[in-house]
């Protein structure tokens, strides 16, 4: 059983969240920071991700090896992740080792050494990561999609940075970026599992006292522009993405967009899977996605297909998007609602998913949303809401298009956009 989540805001502005789960013996605990790729200047492109890597490479009192050994000596795991809007550092340990996990997280987020030798080594690792992404067309096509949806903006730049920017970062750059963004009011500590809230608050208050108490600067507002990028390459498959301007987190249509994505291309019963793959055999992989950010969103479709099927594929996908806006049924809407609810409730059985969800809600909405509230919002979405959302999507700017592979069969962007006119 889960108790009600608890929230405490410390004097320096740091928010501490906990959700006690009485049936587990472990704790998932992490620190989420309002610092991601969209907070970077062009010269600092990729620094959020590099900082995430370097945080584990030694502090004033711990070497990189010691950080790894201390957490693994107690059978725990520690990791981190960078997104467009946040960076997260998290650990999973047995309950008695929670103070150790917090101590390590506090150490790497306040006293990282950024030694030049470690920096050179990690620079090489990240350059390999960038190279690997460039060699993965079904990954890189989404970087291209962001770049044509938000051209000339931080949100449109790939999270990993470029070989040029990553090649130029110094220890001083990392320290300066950390001093700019890693402030208590823009950070959240969240723990779920066998956790006692009062004890957690006491540990966090003591260990994170060195964080600056000022609020960091805002990021630029996003502007969606539906441009296109065609990366013509001799590959086995063509990878195509098409995206409309979607909705930000706080938008009244946020849950409708998720249900719409599920009905259109969320599973094996979805329209795209059934029509494009099962009936016509036009591709192996096809799905739709709904990405929300603080002030914008993307709603789109992806397909990987043989070059000879490309000419037929795009019109079929366009038709399916439009048809859903005309004849969405209550039956398929109910199925999509059930999938979303089950995914949400199954996710809450995981302490790490629960900690992440609490942190995200606090950073996005400034409060925790009860599970009943979220399920109620999903339940409210009916077929009529899907039809209205389709109208909203198609009334917005022309969609962005990004494609990688042999693209001879892909029709012109204005022709594709005209299909939605």
N, C-alpha and C positions, 0 to 999 in steps of 0.2 A: 504493500500500500504506500501511496505517497501522501505526505502531509501537505498542507498548503505551502506554496513557496513563500520565502521571506525575503524582504528587501531592507537593506540599511545603507544610508548614504553617509560616508565618513566626512569629517570636518574639511579634509582637503578636496572633497568633491568626488572621490572614488566611490563607485556603487558596488555593493557586495550582495550577491543573490545566492540563495541556497534552496534546494528542494530535497527534503529528506525522504529516502526510499527505504522502508523498514525491512524489506526482504533481501537486501544485498549487503555484502561485506566490503565492497570497494567504493572508492570515490573518484568521480571524474571532476577535475578542477582545472579551470583555465582563466586566462586573462585575454579579453577582447579589446582591441584598440581601434579607435576611429582614425585609422591611418592605412590607406591602401593606394593602389595605383593612381586613382583619380586625384590624390592630394599632391602629386609630384609636379614640379616644373619640368619643362622639356629637358633641361640639363640633368635633372635628378631622375629621369625616366628609368624605372627598374630598381630604385633604391629601397622601396618598401620590402620587396622580395629579398634583396641582398641582405638587408638588416635582419630579416627573419632567419636567414641562413646563419649569419654571423653571430646571432645571439647565443647559439649553442657552442661557439668556438672559444669560450674562455671568458672569465670575469677577473676582477681584481684578486679573488681568492681561490678560484677553481679553474683548472685547466679543462680543455674540451674533453679529454679522456676522463677526468674526474667527474664531470657532469654526467657523462654516459654511465660510468660505473656506479655512481651513487644511486641513480634511479633504478638501474638494473640489479643492483645488490638486493633491493627489496622486491624484485619481480615486477617493477612498474614500467610504464611506457611514457615517453615524452615526445611531443611533436609540435609542429606549427604549420600554419597555412596563411597565404596572402591572397586576398581577393581585390576586386576593384575598389571596395570601400572600407574593408577592415583587414587587420592582421590578428591572428589568434595564436596563442601559445598555450598548450594544454597538456595535462598529464592524467594518467589513470593509475591509481595505487590502492593498496589495502587501506582500510580506514585509519589504522594507527600510524600510517606513513604520510597522512595529509600534511602535517607540519613540514616534513622534508620537501614534499612537492612544492608547497608554497614558498619555502625558503629558496629553492632553486629558481622558480619562476621570478621571484622578487629580485634575486641576484642578477639574472641575465637581463632583466628589464631596467635595472638601475645602475649596474656596475659592469657592463660588458667592456672587455678590454680592447676589442678591435685591433689586435696585434697585426702588424703588416705582413708577417709570415703567413699567418692564418688567412689573412685577407687575400693574398696571392693564390693560395691553395683553393679557397672557396670560389674565387673569381673563375678559375679553371673549371670547377664543377658546374657553375651556373652557365658558362659559355657552352659546355657540353649539353646542358639542359635546353638551352636555346636552339642548339643544332638539332637535338632530338625532336623538338617541337616542329621545327621547319621541315623535318623528314616525315612528319605525321600529318598527311593531308586532311584527315577528318578532324584534327585539332586546329591546324593552322587556318582552316577556312573560317572558323569562328573568330579568330583574331582579325582576319580580314573583314568579317562582317561588322565587328565593333568599329573598325577603322573607317568604314564607309557610312556607318550609322551616325557616328560622332566625329567627323573629320576635324583635324586640327585641335582636338580637345584631349585632355588627360584621360577621360573615360574611354576614348577611342584607341588608346595606345596599349600594346600588349603588356601584361603584368610583369613578364620576365625582363623587360627592357630590351636593348639591342646590344650586339657585341661592342659597339662604339661607346655607349653610355656605361655599360657594365665594366668595360675596360678602363674607364677613367676614374672610378670612385676611389676616394682615399679614406683612411680612418677618420679624418676630420670631417669629411662629408657625412659619414654615418653618424658621428656624434652630433653634428649640427641638425640633421634631420630628426634624430631622436629627441633632441632638445626642443625642436619645433612642434612635434606632434604627440609625443608620449607624455601627456598631461593627465593628472588624476580625473578631472571632470569629463574627459573623453575616453575613459577606460572603465571596464566592467570586470569584476572578478565573479565568476559563477561556478558553483559546485553542486553536484547532484549525486545522490547515493547515500552511503552511511555517514552523513555529515550532521554535525551539531552547529546550528547557526551562530549562537553566541560565541562558541569557541572559534569558529571560522572568522567572525568579525574581529575578535581580539588578535588573532594571528595576522590577519591582513593589515589591521591598523598599525601594528608594530613593524611589520616587515616592509610595507610599501610607503613608509613615512617620507621617503626622500623624493617622491614624485612632485613635480611642479603643480601648484594649485590653480594656475591660470588656465582659461579655456583657449585652445588653439584657434587659428584662423579658419574661416569657412572655405570650402572649395568652390570653384566656379560652377555656375548652373549649367546643366547639360542642354544641348540643342540638337534634336534629332534631324538629320538630313539624309534623305533616301538616295544615296549615290550607289555606284557599283564598282566592283573590282573583279577582274577576270584574270586568273593566274593560269595561263595555258601551258600545260605540262604533259609530257608523254607518260601518263600513268595508266594502270589497268582500268581505273574507275574515274568517273567525274563526280566531284563532291559539290553539291549546290545548296546554298542557304538563301532564304528570302525572309526578310523581317520587316514588320510594320512597327510604328511607334506604339509601344504598349503603355502600361500604367505603372506609376510608382507604388511603393508599399502602402501608403496611406489612402490610396484612391478607393472610392466606393465600389469600383469594379474589380478590385484586386482578386477577390475569391471567384468572381465570375470568369475572369481571365484564366484562372487555374482550371476550372471545370471545362471551359471552352478548349483549352490545350489538351486536356485528357480525352475529351470526346473526339477531337480532330485527329490526334496522333499520339495518344498516351499509352496505349497497350495493344495487345493482339486483336482486341475487339474494336479498336478505333477505326474511324472511317479511312484514314490514309492507309493504315496497314491492310485493311480488308480490300480496298479498291486498288491501290497501287501495287501492293506486293502479292496478295492472295489471288485476286481476280485477273490482274493483267501481267503479273510477273515482271514488273518494270524495274524493280530494285530489290536488294537484299535488306538494306537498312533505310527506314523512313520514320521520322517522328516530328512532333511539334514541341515547342518549348515556350515557356513564359518566364522571362527574367525581369525582376523588378529591382530598381535602385531607389535611392532616396528621393529623387526628383524626376525620374523618367523610367522607361521600361522598354523591353523589346518583346514582341510576340512574333514567333517565326516558325518556319518548317525547314527541315534538313532532309536530304536524300543522297545516298551514294548509289550511282547507277552506271551501267555500261554505256560507253559513248554513243552507241547506235540507238539507245532508248531515250536519250536526253530530249530529243525534239518532241517526243510524245509525253514525256514525264511532266514538264512544267505546266502545260495546259490542264492536265488531269489534276495536279495539285491545286492550281488556281480554282478550278471548278469545285473541288471539294470544300475549299475555304468559303466560297460563295454559297454553295448549296447548304452548308451548315447554318448560315445566316437566314436561309429561307425556310428550311424544313426540320430544324432541330426537334427531336422527339423527347417526350417526357421519359421514355424508357431508357434511352441512352444517357440522358442527363442524370437520371437516378443511379445508373451504373457508375458513371464518373464520380458522382458524389460519394458513393460507397467506397470506391477506390481511394479517394482522397482521405476520407475519414479513417479507413483502415490503415492507410499509410501513416497518418498522424498518430493514431492510438498505438500502433505497433512500434513506432519510433519512440514513444514515451516509455517503452519498456527498457530502453537503453539509457543508462545514466549519462553517457557522453552526448547523445542526441538531445537529451533534456537540458543539460547545461548549455549547449549551443543555442537551443531554441530560446531559453530565458535571456541569454546575453543579447541575441539578435533582436528580440522584442524590446528589450530595454533601450538598445541603441537606436532602434527605428522609431518606436512609439513613445519612449520615455516612461513606459509602464509595462507590467506583465499582463498578458491577456489570458484569462482563465480558459482552459480547454473547452469548457461548455460554450463560451463565447465564440471561439473559432469554429466549433462544430455547428453552432447555430447559424453563423455566417455562410458556411458551406451549404447547409440545409436549405437556406433561403434561395439558392440559385435554381431557377427553373428554366424550362426551354425558352420561355419568353425573354428571360435575361440574356440567354446566349444569342438570340436573334438581335436584340438591341446592341449587344457588345460587338457583334459582327458589323453592324451598321456604323458604329463608332470607329472601329478599326479601319474600315474601307473609306470612311469620310476623311481620314487623316492624310498626312503627307504620303506621297508615293513610296512604296516599299524599297528598302535597301537590298542589294543583291551582291553576294560574294560566291565565287566558284573557283575550284582548283581542279585541274586535270585536262583531258582532251575535250575542249569546249566548242568544237565546230558545230554541234547540233543545238547549242543553246541560243534561243532567240534573243533579240535585242531587248534591253531593259524597258524602253518605252512601249514595246509590244507587250511585254509581260504586265507592265503597269496598266496598260489599256484594258487588260482582261478584268481588272477590278473596277473599271470606270462605270 
